Amino acid sequence: MKTFSYNSGTHPSQQNIVLLNAAKTPSTRIRWYQPRSNGSNTDVWALDDVYINSVFTALPVVENFEPIRKVWWKFYTGYKVEPFCSSSTNSLHFSHLYNTISHFASTVSLRLTRSTYVQFDIVVGCGQTLQSSTAYVTLQYSIDGGNTWNTLDNGCSPLSSSCGTYRQPSIYRSGLFSTWRRVIVLFNYTQLINSSLASVQLKWLGQPAGSRYDWAIDNIYIGPPCPVYCTGRGRCMWNSTIDSPYCSCDPGFSGSYCKTPIGLLPPTLKDDFNGDDTSNGVRWSGGSFDTGCGTVSSGKSLYFSGASLRQAETIELDTRNTRLIQFYIRVGSNTNDNLDRCEDADEASESVLLIYSTDGRITWNELQLFNYYSYRSPTFISIRLPPSARTPSTVFSWWQDKNSGASYDHWAIDDVYIGGEDVNPTNMAEAFDPINENNWVFYYGGTVRNYCGSVGRALVFSGSSSARSATTRQLLLKLPSTNMFRWNGTDISSSFASVSGGVMGRPCTSAGLLDAILFNGGNDQGTVSRHADTKDINTTAAGIISFNIIMGGSPHLCEPPDNPSEGVKIYFSTNKGSSWTLLQSLAYNAHKTYGIVEINLPNAAKSTATRFRWIQERYSKTGSDTWALGKISVDPSPNSQLQFDLVFDCNTGDASVDSYVQLQMSTESTTEGNTTWQDVNIFCRPFGGSPSSVPTCTSATEFNAPSRWFWHGNDQWTTVTVSLTSPSMPLTDYTRFRFIQGGSSYSPSYQPFAIDNVFVGPKCPNYCSGHGQCLVCGPYQRLR
């Protein structure tokens, strides 16, 4: 049938010979024959792995190795059929202890179709810490009887080709496959799309025994697909009675297509990557917990510098009621950052993609692209999940399609948080006995334990952590949306009973909207008052009146008042203007820029028919001592407070290393950008107060101390109560609070501190006069 020349090659080669028709009989023998040699140990040749079989085997292939069905397999080396990696059933296990040239398993020739798909379970490394660049298994194919082999699916990213779908290559690396996982490969996406499928062999190929890692495959199915591929949450099996595939669902899923969860998957995920290179919610390849890209948020981050696949992937999550995904990302660095291990990406294919799958990782959809040149500084990302990503089982993945090697194109992510609800709670109560993890997005450098005589446990921040902070979950603290009165700077006649000396205009600016009443009229003697009176308003449930005002401005636009008698006063009347009561006086020199003023309404101003008056009783002449009024709102009383217990270092602090704890707040941004945090209380001084470097408050009597607490005076447990009652506070449906030590100037040498009995919610009457704890009953834990 064939002659092999004496000089045809000195290296092992595979030979495939099609049997002649004359050799196809009920009783045929095959002979390999060397007619002549020059004696013992000369003219040597060798033969191995002889296989004689039909050209192809019909589908389906169903193999669970209980026991192995040799009819499906051509060859396999370096294996044992045995349980492996916590599996209770047999698998085809390839061990680094089995000293063979290579570890592989190849099928017989199979007749495939365009609709054929391959499904199997695989594990690589079984929890070992391995380099994913060397510990991997490749699924290959051959259409020439095994003479040549190619990777079945090279994968696809629209960043580097025009395939239009996101697919991983059929290379299974230890980082992502360190535990048993199911893989599904669709043939209509593979390299075989333009090839003949009449006779195809498949091969799972590991690395030689010297690579020192184990791997195994199990539950192989090759054949017609099950309906919707069992949504990736079931095993495709074959019913030989009716010659049809069916789904055998994974534990926790049910239904014809295994689409319905029996129980609930986790709805949230958070990871700060500051542990010991393990994560309960994220798996990765080509990455490690490191500071190679500097501090991305705090401490270590998930840093990617591997020489091959760089990818992070979450567990499956129930995102039906999950609203957003948030994290920090950095792709490369700026030249002046001096980060040798955070080299810049320099082409589009080295960008990072955030993608998601809702069918068990069979197909992927793009959520956002982080291009290679726009994220060279740590950037906070907050993305509202689209409806298509909110399913009973969704997986998210960060994926860099290409890189130029271990020394190039580095990136990192940190503080991954997937959660948030469409309707966030209006209260939060935390006593740390035990800690309610749902109350906190992250807390760095903190442990829950007894401290400084606490009754029960507290959240204690100490040690040499790179940061000390705790961030709450999002809370619905938006001020009541019912307005008793609102004027947005449009029609005067619809909202005001009378206006004198003022017309609609710009608030002392050369540009912008005509959305204020500009008061510069009257008479040249200044004896006719300039005023605006609202119509009657029902203020029985009101708590605050707020408005925008400016006195003067640029001299060539609005000459400012220059005499104490030229200030503006606010009055109210509950008898249709028959008599007026002073509410507040605004100093003539207090509002040189256009800004908001808020006034708490006294009970006397609350009636079914209250009107308000802004009046300038004296001015020099027409066109002078100008002021403008705009955007008036009368609102219900805000009714929230934040309360917590605080202690510094329990009477043992070093006064020479004073530090402070800062209470900050933020509202959600659903666009990328750095997180914006501000002090809950902004430091301000009364009008006319000092120092001049401190901003002025919104009333003549108000004074705001900053929301910062120092070691001095707080070295024993102290209850702190903070009012959340200002309309200027950015309270929304998605408000978060953060306790942070020292802000950006944090030092590990700062004194330890602890917080306890944190409460955010409706304020208690008179804030318990500052001498009690506000308690919440019902569905929330009652605080001590």
C-alpha positions in Angstrom: 0.0 0.0 0.0 2.9 2.4 0.7 6.7 2.4 0.7 8.7 4.5 3.2 12.1 5.5 1.7 15.2 4.9 3.9 15.9 8.6 3.8 12.3 9.8 4.4 13.0 11.2 7.8 14.7 10.6 11.2 12.0 12.1 13.3 8.6 10.6 14.3 5.9 11.4 11.9 2.2 10.4 11.6 1.1 8.5 8.5 -2.4 8.1 7.3 -3.2 5.6 4.6 -6.6 5.1 3.0 -7.2 1.3 2.6 -7.4 0.1 -0.9 -10.6 -1.5 -1.9 -8.8 -4.8 -2.3 -7.8 -4.6 1.4 -11.4 -4.3 2.6 -12.4 -7.9 3.3 -13.9 -9.9 6.2 -10.4 -11.0 7.1 -7.5 -8.7 6.3 -4.1 -8.5 7.9 -1.7 -5.5 7.6 2.1 -5.9 7.5 5.0 -3.4 8.0 8.0 -5.1 6.4 11.7 -4.2 6.0 13.1 -6.6 3.4 16.8 -6.1 4.3 19.1 -4.8 7.1 22.8 -4.8 7.8 22.4 -6.7 11.1 21.5 -6.1 14.7 21.3 -2.5 15.9 21.6 -1.1 12.4 19.0 0.3 10.0 16.6 0.7 13.0 13.0 1.8 12.7 10.0 1.9 15.0 6.3 1.8 14.9 3.7 3.1 17.4 0.1 4.1 17.8 -1.3 1.8 15.1 -5.0 2.6 14.4 -7.2 0.8 11.9 -10.8 1.9 11.7 -13.5 3.2 9.5 -13.1 6.6 7.9 -15.5 8.3 10.3 -17.8 7.6 13.2 -21.4 8.8 13.3 -22.6 11.2 16.0 -23.4 11.8 18.7 -20.4 11.2 21.0 -21.5 10.9 24.6 -18.6 10.2 27.0 -18.6 10.2 30.8 -15.8 7.7 31.4 -18.0 5.4 33.4 -16.2 3.4 31.9 -14.3 4.9 29.0 -15.9 4.1 25.6 -12.8 3.4 23.5 -14.9 3.4 20.3 -14.8 7.2 20.5 -11.0 7.6 21.0 -8.1 7.1 18.6 -5.3 7.8 21.1 -4.7 9.2 24.6 -1.4 9.3 26.5 -0.4 10.3 30.0 -3.8 9.6 31.6 -5.8 7.7 34.1 -9.5 7.2 34.2 -10.3 8.3 37.8 -12.0 10.9 39.9 -10.0 14.2 40.0 -10.3 17.6 41.7 -13.2 17.0 44.1 -15.2 15.1 41.4 -16.9 12.0 42.7 -17.1 10.4 39.3 -14.5 9.3 36.8 -12.8 11.7 34.4 -9.9 11.4 32.0 -7.1 12.7 34.2 -3.7 13.7 32.8 -1.1 13.9 35.5 2.4 15.6 35.4 3.5 12.4 37.2 2.9 10.3 34.2 6.2 10.7 32.3 5.1 10.9 28.6 6.3 13.1 25.9 2.9 14.8 25.7 -0.5 14.6 27.3 -3.4 14.5 24.9 -6.6 12.7 23.9 -7.7 12.6 20.3 -11.0 11.3 19.0 -11.6 9.1 16.0 -12.7 10.8 12.8 -16.2 12.2 13.1 -18.7 13.3 10.6 -19.8 16.7 11.7 -22.3 19.3 10.4 -22.5 23.1 10.7 -24.9 22.7 13.6 -22.6 20.4 15.5 -21.5 21.7 18.8 -19.0 20.4 21.4 -19.6 20.4 25.1 -17.3 19.2 27.8 -16.1 19.9 31.4 -12.5 20.8 32.0 -10.2 21.6 34.9 -6.6 22.9 34.6 -4.4 22.9 37.7 -7.1 22.2 40.2 -6.5 25.2 42.5 -2.7 25.3 41.9 -1.0 28.7 41.6 0.3 28.4 38.0 1.5 30.6 35.2 -1.4 30.8 32.8 1.2 31.3 30.0 2.4 27.8 30.4 -0.4 25.9 32.1 -3.1 25.5 29.5 -5.0 23.0 27.4 -5.8 23.6 23.7 -8.7 22.0 21.8 -7.5 21.3 18.2 -8.9 19.8 15.1 -7.6 17.9 12.1 -9.2 17.3 8.7 -6.4 15.3 7.2 -6.4 12.3 9.5 -4.1 13.8 12.1 -1.2 14.9 9.9 -1.8 18.6 10.8 -3.6 20.1 13.8 -4.9 23.7 14.3 -6.7 25.4 17.2 -10.4 24.8 16.8 -11.5 28.4 17.6 -9.0 31.3 17.5 -11.5 33.5 19.3 -12.7 36.9 18.1 -12.9 40.5 19.2 -14.2 43.2 17.0 -11.2 45.2 18.3 -8.9 43.1 16.1 -11.1 41.7 13.4 -14.5 42.1 11.7 -16.2 39.0 13.1 -18.8 40.9 15.0 -19.0 38.6 18.1 -17.0 38.2 21.2 -15.5 34.7 21.7 -12.7 33.3 23.7 -10.2 31.0 21.8 -10.4 27.3 22.5 -7.4 27.6 24.9 -8.2 26.8 28.5 -5.8 28.4 31.0 -5.3 27.6 34.7 -6.5 30.9 36.0 -10.0 30.7 34.6 -10.3 26.9 34.7 -8.7 26.0 38.1 -12.0 24.4 39.1 -14.4 22.3 36.9 -16.1 24.4 34.3 -18.2 23.6 31.3 -17.2 24.7 27.8 -19.4 25.0 24.8 -17.9 25.5 21.3 -20.2 26.2 18.3 -18.8 24.9 15.1 -20.4 27.6 13.0 -18.0 30.0 14.6 -14.9 28.0 14.4 -12.0 27.8 11.8 -13.9 24.9 10.2 -16.6 27.2 8.8 -15.2 27.0 5.3 -13.8 23.4 5.5 -15.3 20.1 4.7 -16.7 18.4 7.8 -16.9 14.9 6.4 -14.1 13.6 8.5 -12.8 15.7 11.5 -10.7 14.7 14.5 -10.6 16.6 17.7 -7.7 16.7 20.2 -7.3 18.0 23.7 -3.6 18.8 24.0 -1.8 19.7 27.3 1.9 20.5 27.8 4.6 17.9 28.4 5.0 16.2 31.8 7.8 18.6 32.8 5.2 21.4 32.9 4.1 20.0 36.3 0.4 20.6 36.2 -2.6 18.2 36.0 -5.7 18.6 34.0 -8.8 16.5 33.2 -11.8 16.4 30.9 -15.2 14.8 31.5 -18.8 14.7 30.3 -18.1 15.2 26.6 -20.9 15.6 24.1 -20.4 16.1 20.4 -23.5 16.2 18.3 -26.7 18.0 17.4 -27.3 20.9 19.9 -29.8 20.8 22.7 -32.4 23.6 22.6 -30.8 27.0 23.3 -27.7 25.0 24.4 -29.4 24.3 27.7 -28.8 28.1 28.3 -25.3 27.1 29.4 -26.6 25.7 32.7 -27.2 22.1 31.8 -25.5 19.1 30.2 -26.6 18.0 26.8 -27.4 14.3 26.7 -28.8 11.9 24.1 -32.1 10.0 24.2 -31.4 6.9 22.1 -35.0 5.9 22.2 -36.2 8.9 20.2 -32.8 9.8 18.7 -32.9 13.3 20.1 -30.8 15.5 22.5 -32.2 16.7 25.9 -31.0 18.8 28.8 -29.9 17.5 32.1 -29.9 20.6 34.3 -27.2 21.6 36.7 -28.1 21.7 40.4 -30.0 24.8 41.1 -31.6 25.1 37.7 -34.7 23.5 36.1 -37.0 23.6 33.1 -36.8 22.2 29.6 -33.8 24.5 28.8 -32.4 24.8 32.4 -33.3 28.5 32.3 -35.1 28.7 35.7 -33.1 29.0 38.9 -34.4 26.8 41.7 -32.7 29.0 44.3 -31.3 32.5 44.0 -27.8 33.2 42.8 -25.9 36.0 44.7 -27.4 39.4 43.7 -24.2 41.4 44.6 -20.5 41.1 44.3 -17.7 43.2 45.8 -13.9 42.6 45.9 -11.1 45.0 46.8 -8.3 42.5 45.9 -6.4 43.1 49.1 -6.3 39.5 50.2 -4.0 36.6 49.4 -4.6 36.2 45.7 -8.0 34.5 46.2 -11.4 35.8 45.5 -14.9 34.4 46.2 -16.4 36.2 43.2 -13.8 36.8 40.5 -11.5 34.4 38.5 -8.8 35.6 36.3 -6.0 34.7 33.9 -2.7 36.7 33.5 -3.3 38.7 36.7 -2.3 38.9 40.3 -3.0 41.0 43.4 -0.3 43.6 43.1 0.5 47.4 43.0 2.2 47.2 39.6 0.0 50.1 38.4 0.3 52.0 41.6 -2.6 52.5 44.0 -5.7 52.3 41.8 -8.1 52.8 44.7 -6.5 51.5 47.9 -3.9 48.9 48.6 -3.5 46.2 45.9 -5.5 45.9 42.8 -6.1 43.0 40.3 -3.1 43.8 38.1 -2.6 42.2 34.7 0.9 41.6 33.3 0.7 38.0 32.1 2.3 37.1 28.8 -0.8 35.4 27.4 -4.5 35.8 28.0 -5.5 38.6 30.4 -9.0 38.3 31.6 -11.1 38.6 34.8 -14.5 37.0 35.1 -17.2 37.1 37.8 -19.3 34.2 39.1 -22.8 34.0 37.9 -25.0 36.7 39.5 -28.8 37.2 39.8 -28.9 40.7 38.4 -32.7 41.1 38.0 -32.8 43.7 40.8 -29.2 44.9 40.4 -28.8 48.3 39.0 -25.1 49.0 38.4 -21.6 47.9 38.2 -18.8 50.1 39.6 -15.0 49.8 39.7 -11.8 51.6 39.3 -9.7 51.0 36.2 -6.3 52.0 35.0 -4.8 51.1 31.5 -1.1 52.0 31.5 0.2 55.1 33.1 1.4 58.6 32.4 5.1 59.3 31.7 5.6 61.3 34.9 4.0 58.6 37.1 7.3 56.6 37.1 5.5 53.3 37.1 7.9 50.9 35.3 5.4 48.0 35.7 2.5 49.9 34.2 3.5 50.2 30.6 1.2 52.0 28.2 -0.9 50.2 25.6 -0.3 51.7 22.2 -2.9 50.3 19.8 -6.6 49.7 19.8 -6.5 45.9 20.1 -4.8 46.4 23.5 -7.8 48.2 25.0 -9.9 46.6 27.7 -13.4 45.4 27.1 -16.1 44.9 29.7 -18.5 42.3 28.4 -21.3 40.2 29.8 -23.0 36.8 29.1 -26.5 35.7 30.1 -26.3 32.2 28.6 -23.6 30.5 30.5 -20.7 32.1 28.7 -21.7 30.9 25.2 -22.2 34.3 23.8 -21.0 37.7 25.0 -22.2 41.3 24.7 -20.3 44.5 25.0 -21.0 46.7 28.0 -18.2 49.3 27.6 -14.8 49.7 25.9 -11.9 51.3 27.8 -9.6 52.5 25.1 -5.9 52.2 25.4 -5.2 55.9 25.8 -7.9 57.4 28.0 -7.4 55.6 31.3 -3.8 56.2 32.2 -4.8 57.5 35.6 -7.1 55.6 38.0 -10.6 56.3 36.9 -13.9 55.4 38.7 -16.5 53.8 36.5 -20.2 53.5 37.2 -22.4 51.9 34.7 -26.2 51.4 34.9 -26.9 47.9 33.7 -29.1 47.7 30.6 -32.2 45.5 30.7 -30.5 42.8 28.7 -27.9 42.3 31.4 -30.4 42.0 34.2 -31.2 38.3 34.3 -31.3 35.4 36.8 -27.8 34.4 35.8 -25.4 37.0 34.4 -21.5 36.8 34.1 -19.3 39.9 33.6 -15.8 39.8 32.2 -12.9 42.3 31.7 -10.9 41.2 28.7 -7.8 42.5 26.9 -7.8 41.0 23.5 -4.1 41.4 22.7 -0.8 42.3 24.5 2.8 42.5 23.4 4.1 40.4 26.3 4.7 40.4 30.0 6.6 43.7 30.0 3.9 45.6 28.0 0.3 46.9 27.9 -0.5 46.6 31.7 -3.8 47.4 33.3 -5.5 46.9 36.6 -9.0 47.0 38.2 -9.9 47.6 41.8 -12.9 47.9 44.1 -15.3 46.0 41.9 -18.9 46.4 43.1 -22.0 44.9 41.4 -25.2 45.8 43.2 -27.5 48.6 44.0 -31.2 48.4 43.9 -33.8 50.2 41.8 -35.4 51.3 45.1 -32.8 51.7 47.8 -33.7 51.6 51.5 -34.4 54.8 53.3 -32.8 53.6 56.5 -29.6 52.0 57.6 -28.8 50.7 61.1 -25.6 48.9 61.9 -24.5 47.7 65.3 -21.8 45.2 64.0 -23.2 42.3 66.1 -22.5 40.8 63.6 -21.8 43.2 60.7 -24.4 43.4 58.0 -22.2 43.2 54.9 -25.1 44.5 52.8 -24.8 47.9 54.6 -21.2 48.4 53.3 -19.7 48.6 49.8 -16.1 48.4 51.2 -14.2 49.0 54.4 -10.5 49.1 54.3 -8.2 48.4 57.2 -11.2 47.6 59.5 -12.0 44.6 61.6 -15.1 43.9 63.7 -14.2 43.3 67.3 -14.7 44.6 70.8 -12.8 47.8 71.4 -12.4 50.4 74.2 -15.1 49.0 76.5 -17.7 48.8 73.7 -21.0 47.0 74.5 -20.6 44.4 71.8 -18.5 44.7 68.7 -17.5 47.8 66.7 -15.7 48.4 63.4 -12.1 49.1 64.4 -9.5 50.7 62.1 -5.9 50.0 63.1 -2.6 48.5 61.9 -0.6 49.5 58.9 -3.2 49.3 56.2 -2.6 51.5 53.2 -6.0 53.2 53.9 -8.7 53.4 56.5 -12.2 54.0 55.3 -15.7 52.6 55.2 -18.3 53.3 52.5 -22.0 52.7 53.1 -24.4 51.2 50.6 -26.6 53.6 48.6 -29.6 55.0 50.4 -32.7 56.8 49.3 -32.5 60.1 51.0 -33.9 62.4 48.4 -35.8 65.4 49.8 -39.6 65.2 49.5 -40.6 65.9 45.9 -43.8 67.8 46.9 -43.2 71.5 46.5 -45.6 73.9 48.1 -44.3 76.6 45.8 -41.7 76.8 43.0 -40.8 79.7 40.7 -38.1 78.8 38.2 -37.6 82.3 36.7 -40.3 82.4 34.1 -43.6 84.2 34.3 -43.9 86.8 37.1 -47.7 87.2 37.0 -48.3 83.5 37.7 -46.5 83.4 41.0 -46.4 86.9 42.4 -49.1 89.2 43.7 -47.0 92.3 43.1 -43.5 93.3 42.0 -42.2 96.9 42.2 -38.9 98.3 40.8 -38.0 95.0 39.1 -38.2 93.4 35.7 -37.3 90.0 34.3 -33.6 90.0 33.4 -30.2 88.3 33.9 -28.9 88.1 37.4 -26.2 90.7 37.0 -24.4 88.8 34.2 -23.7 89.7 30.6 -24.9 86.3 29.4 -27.2 83.6 30.3 -31.0 83.2 30.7 -33.4 85.9 31.6 -34.5 83.9 34.7 -34.4 86.4 37.5 -36.1 89.6 38.7 -33.6 92.4 38.3 -34.3 95.2 40.8 -32.8 98.5 39.7 -35.9 100.6 39.2 -37.9 102.9 41.6 -37.2 106.6 41.6 -34.2 108.8 41.8 -35.0 109.8 45.4 -34.9 106.1 46.5 -38.2 106.6 48.3 -40.2 103.9 46.5 -39.4 100.5 47.7 -38.2 97.6 45.5 -40.1 94.5 46.4 -41.6 91.2 45.2 -44.6 89.6 47.0 -45.6 86.0 46.3 -49.2 84.9 46.0 -50.6 83.0 49.0 -49.1 79.6 49.6 -50.3 76.7 51.8 -47.2 76.3 54.1 -48.8 74.1 56.8 -46.4 71.2 55.9 -43.5 73.4 54.8 -40.2 73.6 56.5 -37.8 75.6 54.3 -37.9 78.4 51.8 -34.9 78.7 49.5 -34.0 81.2 46.7 -31.2 82.5 44.6 -30.0 86.1 45.2 -27.2 88.4 44.2 -26.5 92.0 45.4 -24.5 93.9 42.9 -21.9 92.0 40.9 -19.7 93.5 38.2 -19.9 97.3 38.7 -20.5 97.9 34.9 -23.5 95.6 35.0 -25.0 96.0 38.5 -23.8 98.7 40.8 -23.6 97.0 44.3 -25.2 98.3 47.4 -22.7 100.2 49.6 -24.7 101.1 52.7 -26.1 98.9 55.5 -29.5 100.4 54.9 -29.5 99.0 51.4 -29.7 95.4 52.3 -32.7 93.1 51.5 -35.2 91.8 54.0 -37.5 88.8 53.8 -40.9 89.0 55.5 -43.9 86.7 55.7 -47.6 87.5 56.1 -50.5 85.2 57.0 -53.3 87.8 56.5 -52.9 88.6 52.8 -50.4 91.4 53.4 -52.2 93.3 56.1 -49.2 92.9 58.4 -45.7 91.5 57.9 -43.3 89.7 60.1 -39.5 89.8 59.5 -38.1 86.4 58.6 -34.5 87.3 57.9 -32.3 90.3 56.9 -29.6 89.9 54.2 -26.6 92.1 54.7 -25.9 94.5 51.8 -22.4 93.1 51.3 -23.1 89.4 51.9 -24.1 88.1 48.4 -21.7 89.4 45.8 -22.1 86.2 43.7 -25.3 84.5 42.6 -26.1 81.8 45.1 -28.7 80.0 47.2 -30.1 81.1 50.5 -32.1 78.7 52.7 -34.3 79.7 55.7 -36.0 77.4 58.1 -39.6 78.5 58.5 -40.9 79.2 62.0 -44.2 77.8 63.1 -45.7 81.3 62.8 -45.0 81.3 59.0 -47.0 78.0 58.5 -50.6 78.6 57.5 -53.0 77.9 54.7 -52.3 81.3 53.1 -48.8 82.6 53.6 -47.1 85.0 51.3 -43.5 86.1 51.3 -41.9 89.5 50.5 -38.4 90.4 49.5 -37.9 94.1 49.9 -35.1 96.7 49.6 -36.4 99.6 51.6 -33.6 102.1 50.7 -31.4 102.7 47.7 -29.6 105.7 46.3 -31.3 106.2 42.9 -32.6 104.4 39.9 -30.0 102.1 38.4 -27.9 101.8 41.5 -27.7 99.4 44.5 -29.0 96.6 42.2 -30.0 93.1 43.3 -31.6 90.1 41.6 -33.9 87.4 42.8 -34.4 84.0 41.2 -35.5 80.4 41.6 -37.7 80.4 44.7 -38.9 77.1 46.3 -40.9 76.3 49.4 -40.4 72.7 50.4 -41.4 70.3 53.2 -38.9 69.9 56.0 -36.1 67.4 55.4 -36.3 64.8 58.0 -33.1 62.7 57.9 -30.1 62.4 60.2 -26.9 60.4 60.5 -25.7 59.3 63.9 -22.7 57.2 65.0 -20.4 56.5 67.9 -16.8 57.3 67.5 -13.6 56.8 69.6 -9.9 57.5 68.9 -7.2 55.2 70.3 -9.0 54.7 73.7 -7.0 57.1 75.9 -3.6 56.0 74.6 -3.1 58.3 71.6 0.0 60.2 70.8 -0.9 63.9 70.8 2.0 64.6 68.5 0.4 62.5 65.7 -3.0 64.1 65.6 -5.4 62.9 62.9 -9.0 63.2 62.0 -11.9 61.2 60.7 -13.8 62.8 57.8 -17.5 62.1 57.1 -18.2 62.5 53.4 -21.1 61.9 51.0 -21.5 61.3 47.3 -24.3 60.7 44.9 -24.1 58.2 42.1 -22.8 59.1 38.7 -23.7 56.7 35.9 -21.0 58.1 33.6 -17.3 57.5 33.9 -15.2 59.9 35.9 -13.6 60.2 39.3 -15.8 59.7 42.3 -16.9 63.1 43.8 -16.9 63.1 47.6 -17.7 66.2 49.7 -17.9 66.8 53.4 -21.4 66.3 54.7 -21.0 69.7 56.4 -19.2 72.3 54.4 -17.2 74.6 56.6 -18.7 78.1 56.4 -18.8 81.3 58.4 -21.7 83.8 59.1 -22.0 86.9 56.9 -19.3 89.3 57.9 -17.4 86.7 59.9 -13.8 85.7 59.6 -11.6 84.4 58.3 -12.4 85.7 54.8 -10.8 82.6 53.2 -13.7 80.5 54.6 -16.9 80.6 52.4 -19.9 82.4 53.9 -23.0 80.4 55.0 -26.5 81.0 53.7 -27.8 83.0 56.6 -26.5 85.7 58.9 -26.6 83.5 62.0 -25.5 80.2 60.6 -22.1 78.6 61.2 -21.1 75.2 59.9 -18.2 73.3 61.4 -16.6 70.8 59.0 -17.7 67.2 59.3 -14.3 66.2 60.7 -13.5 64.8 64.2 -10.0 64.9 65.7 -8.4 62.7 68.4 -8.5 65.6 70.9 -11.8 65.3 72.7 -12.8 62.0 71.2 -10.5 59.5 73.0 -13.5 58.0 74.6 -16.7 56.8 73.0 -18.7 59.8 71.8 -22.1 59.9 70.1 -22.1 62.1 67.0 -25.3 63.4 65.4 -25.3 65.0 61.9 -28.4 66.7 60.5 -29.2 65.9 56.9 -31.7 68.7 56.5 -30.2 71.2 54.0 -31.8 71.4 50.6 -28.3 72.2 49.2 -27.0 68.8 50.3 -26.8 66.5 47.2 -29.2 64.0 48.7 -30.6 61.6 46.1 -32.1 58.2 45.7 -28.5 56.9 45.6 -26.7 58.7 48.4 -23.6 57.1 50.0 -21.5 58.1 53.0 -17.9 57.5 53.7 -15.9 57.5 56.9 -12.2 58.1 56.0 -9.2 58.9 58.1 -7.1 61.9 57.1 -8.4 62.1 53.5 -5.7 62.2 50.9 -3.0 62.8 53.5 -3.6 59.6 55.4 -0.6 58.1 57.2 -0.4 54.6 58.7 1.0 56.3 61.9 -2.4 57.8 62.6 -4.2 56.7 65.8 -6.6 53.8 65.5 -10.3 54.7 65.5 -13.5 52.9 65.7 -17.2 53.5 64.8 -20.3 51.8 66.1 -24.1 52.1 66.1 -24.3 53.8 62.7 -27.8 55.0 61.9 -29.1 56.9 58.8 -32.7 57.6 58.7 -35.6 59.8 59.9 -34.5 62.2 62.5 -35.6 61.8 66.1 -37.4 64.7 67.8 -34.9 67.5 68.3 -32.2 65.1 67.6 -32.6 63.7 71.1 -31.1 67.0 72.2 -27.7 65.5 71.4 -27.9 63.2 74.5 -29.4 60.0 73.1 -29.4 57.5 70.3 -32.0 57.5 67.7 -33.5 54.0 67.5 -35.2 52.1 64.6 -37.6 49.3 65.2 -39.5 47.1 62.7 -37.5 45.5 59.9 -34.3 47.2 61.1 -32.1 46.1 64.0 -32.7 48.1 67.2 -29.4 49.8 68.2 -28.0 49.6 71.7 
